[in-house]
């Protein structure tokens, strides 16, 4: 029984060794090496393009956040402007600086 398993092991080793030899002969030959180099190059380029895509997504998200901040800031500034130009606020400032309503001949209409 032990001789049967030894024979199988030596046969497996011979098959594995033959496979390794055939693999070396194909991939390290003049015809196989360009294919291996092309596959390696394509794999590296795929990884680089994928990384660049992820980096671009981070930049796009960052810019979108900045745009949202600017939009909110613009709305806040418009609200402040409306508050300062409100009729009540303008009347308070006119009283504070002793200003009076303009007369009819003091109004200039710009078309």
PyMOL commands that set and color helices and strands:
alter all, ss='L'
color gray80, all
select helices_A, chain A and resi 2-27+32-84+87-96+104-106
alter helices_A, ss='H'
color red, helices_A
deselect
rebuild
show_as cartoon
